[in-house]
C-alpha cells in the first residue's frame, strides 16, 4: 500500500501534532489583532512582493521596505486600492559599497 503525504510526513517528523499544526491554516488576523501590521523587506520584487500581496489579501496593514522607492510607491497605491489596507513604505539603504577599515591588533 502506498503511503499518503501525511503518513510520510508523520513518519519523518515523528510527531502528528507538529504536522497537524503546520497543515491547518489559522486566522492570522484573529491571532494578532485587527490593526496589525506585517513588516516585509525586499517587498518590491520576487518573494517579498508575493508576501506583501498575501498579507494584504488577509487584511493586514503593511510596512514595506525595499531599495526602489518608485516601486514601493506603486505597490502602496495598488495594495490600498485593491485590499483597503494601510501601507507605510521605507526605502532601504545598501551599504555594500562601503569598505570597513581593517583593525590590526
Secondary structure, DSSP 8 states (H G I E B T S, - for coil): ----HHHHHHHHH--HHHHHHHHS---HHHHH-TT-EEEEESTTSHHHHHHHHHHHHTT-EEEEEES-HHHHHHHHHHHHHHH---EEEEE----TT--------
